Amino acid sequence: MKVSKKLKNKIIDFLKSQNYNSCEFDSFLSEHFNNGNPKEELIFLDYKDIPNIIEKFFMKFEISYNNMINLFKNPPKKNSREYQSLTTLQKSMLDEKEKFVKKMTKVYKDIRDNFGKILQEENQIFICPYCQRNYIGIFENEDANKGYTVPDLDHFYPKSKYPFLAATIFNLIPACCICNQRIKQDKDTYKRNIIPVLEENVFEKIEFNHYHTYPYINNYTKLDRKYKRYIEFFKIQEQYSLHSEIITEIQVKMNKYNRIKKKHLCECCPSLTEIKIEDLAFHEYKYVNKNKTPLWKLKQDIYKNMKNEIL
């Protein structure tokens, strides 16, 4: 997410006032930590620099822990047989990781609880960036002491696998529960090479169409592979196929406001024109607000396609 200079300074000052314990893994990115506290560079890391940070961390990790990267990313549960069979070095590494994750999770929670609302408002994010079909609103709790309820701030690169990115602002995405907790979960988006959603809007590339009342992605086969990966990962086709009501609503309106009806309305009310009637009846499909309208791309494309079919 983007951060204004004023908010950036507030976050920096807040984090400097906190006391986070030093961990062994701080040294793997030593230039990004100061006595246990994450530095400004790590908190506001640009998405283009994230691959370098990941590679740098695991390069040093491999030297210190004899190439146990997969164990670091996918540790077994402590009460499992698999965990009991680990070597002393492996268990030591997982213990250090647990401390590191707890520390970085606390930094993340401090940012979320104190600045999450402002971050979302500054970025004007009101619908889930992943699926763009669900609202993600902010509302004030009845108990003033509990402040505001904000949507999930999902870690695009999961903190269980990349804990050093747990508090990186770019890595925090306001998201709906379906995308965050049901679809994305803890999957490795870096390894799968999924497009960072706030940097490139996949929905600008997608073209929807319909077969009877079934919506589908019309240009899927023509899309670049990186967009296909995103569509498959977030199950965009499956999610959007549920919304046959959009097609039905447009069909009903087009039948209701056909040419004969519009002509009749214009005769009854000379101040009206067919264009004005069209604007009034189909405003939510013709003039979609991409920041605030769930399913905006589906509504826009289906309306245009049905309009062309009539013409």
Protein Blocks (a to p, Z undefined) as FASTA:
>chain_A
ZZdfklmmmmmmmmmmpccdddfklmmmmmlcgehiacfklmmocfklmmmmmmmmmmmm
mmmnooplkmmmmccdfkbmklmmpcfklmmmmmmmmmmmmmmmmmmmmmmmmmmmmmmm
mnopabdfklopaccdddddfblmlopaddddddfbafklmmmlmmgmklpccddfklmm
mmnmmacfklnopacfklocfklmpccddehjaccdfklmmpcfklmmmmmmnommmmmm
mmmmlmmmmmmmmmmmgmklmmmmmmmmmmbcfklmmmmmmmmmmmccfklmghklmmmm
mmmmmmmmmZZ
